């Protein structure tokens, strides 16, 4: 492929990997972001429009990290940082004289329901009402708002991305190396309203998250993808014009939480791993200013579209992916 690539919100490790791959292929990479080094900044509508006009590919990764406490302020920023930037790109593409043929916009596999009895593919509907699921729906709805007959739109439903420089990988390996990388169990906890759906008042009786927990016994699924395959999947989608619509960015080897933690311990050579029940996790998550949902919700996702269209994963198994990430971490 050739032509200009517009990379929006690409300052994180996934964005850097995409930029490096595109540059290595001799493609011009233009960036949209909030920093002074970006070629155009969010809110600069003429600058954004100039970049997307005539581009061959737009990739948008913008969005505040969900690795935080879901306070009202953070909830608003998580939602707005995704919806507003997507709408800004949509308006720019709609006004372009030569609109890009492909716009790939980040989304999340959290759109699917918590399940431990079956996996999800792109053919499945979005999940139950809740903050994370509602954000996913609003994000993809913003992508679909404009009338863009010349542009394919692909929501990338990204699972946990693994890589030597990835924050999720670094956290998981740190737990394993410290001997606290055991199975994480759901269970009873004090009801709260942080996971309520968008637009649901704190005073609504339905706003409180269930206190009983889901009782998964460590069987909640961990769906993941190596960053190399995020980059590879983007190139695959660009080369396959028949792909139009959501794509699960997920490896074909989802595992249970118990299996994930066991493989992590084996990879780093740690023989023990202290398990953690929810009554232990919740105080720790409060100290770390993040949410237990990130490890307790079952995300069981399969790469239906990628598999059906012949994508070959560089890292198809979690064991192999973890070994590659650990080697990269040690090399650093």
Buried (B, 14 or more C-beta within 10 A) or exposed (E): EEEBBBBBBBBBBBBBBBBEBBEEEEBBBBBBBEEEEBBBBBEBEEBBBBBBBBBBBBBBBBBBEBEBBBEEEBBEBBBEBBBBBBBBBBBBBBBBEEBBBBBBBBBBBBBBBBBBEEBBBBEBEBBEEBBBBBBBBBBBEBBBEBEBEEBBBBBBBBBBBBBBBBEBBBBBBEBBBEEBBBBBBBBEBEEBBBBBBBEBEEEEEEBBBEEEBBEBBBBBBBBBBBBBBBBBBBBBBBEBEEBBEBBBBBBBBBBBBBBBBBBBBBBBEBEEBEBBBBEBBBEEBEEEEBBBBBBBBBBBBBBBBBBEBEBEBEBBBBBBBBBBBBEBBEEE
